[in-house]
Amino acid sequence: MAGGGAEFDLVIRGGEVADGSGGPLFQADVALRDGKIAEVGRVKGRGAEELDARGQLVTPGFVDVHTHYDGQATWDARMQPSSLHGVTTVVMGNCGVGFAPCRPSDHDLLIRLMEGVEDIPFPVLTQGLPWNWEDFPSYLDSLQARAFDIDIGTQLPHAALRVCVMGERGANREPATPEDIAEMGRIAQRAIRADALGFSTSRTLNHRASDGRPTPTLTASEAELMGIAQALAAAHGGVLQFVSDFADPQAEFQMLRRIVERSGRPLSFSLTQHARDPERWKRLLGWLSEANASGLPMRAQVCGRPVGVLLGLELTLHPFSAHPSYKEISKRPFAERAAALRDPAFQARLLSEVTRAQRGLVAQIAHSWEQLFPMQARPDYEPPPEQSIAALAAQSGKRPEAVALEHMLSDGGRGMLYLPFLNYADGSLAPSYEMLRHPYTVPGLSDGGAHVGTICDGSFPTSNLTDWPRDRSRGPKLPLPFMVRQQTRVTAEALGLLDRGLIRPGYRADLNVVDYDRLELLAPEVCYDLPAGGRRLMQRARGYTATLVAGQITYRDGQATAALPGRLIRGERADAQASA
């Protein structure tokens, strides 16, 4: 509330405004009052605080539609790394995994599922989760009582729902009976009426519990999925989020289309390019266009850089993880492992071995020297072939294994390797360029809060702003106003959050002030700040002058303030203009 003779709480002066509409940049002041935008233009009134944004970019706060802070939000006030990258709203409960509803007897099962699917260690979750809920509304109530540096919204996860209703039958992927489906629908209705943002599920073999079992939702029938979707329709709210292998692309897409036709609920699915079928994404986009031409609210979630993993001695995996010699030292503290690997005799023995992994990601890593790249101090997410480990080995006359090990041992053993494995089948981001430009896609798939030992893609919003409009050198660029729009208004609309994502009077004062010429991603680093001393990857940025949530500055120059204005979002939000 403005006071002391000031008309506004805060005025941002003279910035170049990208207002989220996709229109041209314009110079303006932005005045804030009571957590909302009060004026845009030449503001004569004074603010209790004034922020000089001359020569800087002013944007709406970014909305990340695909995160996994379901556990972190129960013990942490700061949704990092996302909040370090201009994100002011996150949506969690994606991929069908989460922690509610859940009976006490199923705690370990859901923890092991999250551990396997999203690479969040069992001890972290065991120590961190308070479990002061059983049903989904109680989970929302527990989040409602907390304060955050950004707004959070959540979806009802199918795996938790299925296990809650069906017990071991659900965990073992047995078919749901009509009675099971009816009960799942009843719980889903109650979740939506308690203001869940939607429902999510997974239909991919990549999602497994830490014991190797596939996700309980992998083979759920169309009848089960339709029953839940129609329950959302009966509750008059909620979006649907799907992850699928699209093993039979046309049949799978037609099922999704039927679900939307009968339920009327908006649906999004994850879309990437895979080396096994590098043209499949084009076919899916074609069917998506046809569905929207028929009036169906369907979108694809896409990412602006490769889906890839980081590898290193401090991380979950690296090229030598399954080598016999490394397994001998794998349980030692990090410093001891690094010292052992520097020993010439140990190196010689290690480099003479072949991995024991026969399949899966570990086997792929150990034989992918053409797809492996050193992670540099200034990350390059579209690395050219001549920077691969294979190419560097050929240039130096060394074996690729030796080059990889040498890089991992740099920086005190903290050197990282980067393996881009989706959206990079052709060695460039041409597929991502086309996906981002499609009228029915939204940027997503950051997985913020998950894969803490292999991925740090909560930084997607920053790389989308730097790489596509400004820094890309290996193909066409995308306009800055377009990229701002895509991860503000477009992402907000996809979730029904119509009170944010635009810099206009009446909208939420979620904003970024960005020194755009200086904006850059820093290299990922390892932190040990999770419960039980758990490890996670963290990536910061330089160039965010200020991030504001509900009119309060939460970050100045990349450093957190004491302000925690973020809260749980309960249900869809009406258009700010309509409610003004």
URGIUR-V401556 format. One line per field, one symbol per residue. phi: phi as a letter, one per 30 degrees, with the letter a starting at -180 (. if undefined). A space follows every 50 residues. Layout:
BEGIN
phi->???
END
This chain:
BEGIN
phi->.daiiddbdabcciddccdjdjdddbdacbcbahibdcbbkccddccebc bdceibccbdddccdbbbdededdbbdcdddeddbidcbbccidiiclba dadedceddddddddddchceeddddddddhcabddeddddddedccbdb dbbbcddddddddddcidedddiddddedddddeddddedddddiddlbb bbbbddcbdddjddeececedddddddddddddddiajccbbcbdheced dddddeddddedciddbbbdbbccddbdcdedddddddddddddicdbbc dbbdbddbbcblddcdbadcecdeddedcdcdeedddddddddeddeddd ddcceddcaiddddedbbddccbddcdceccbddedcdeddddddcicde eddddeddddhijcdccbcdcbibdciaceddeddddddccbdaidheib hdcbbbcddeeddddddddbcdbcldcbdeedddedcbddddddcicdcb jbcbejdedcbbcbdddcdadcddbccbbdeiidcadbbcbckddabbbh icdcbchicdcddbddbddcidbdedddcd
END
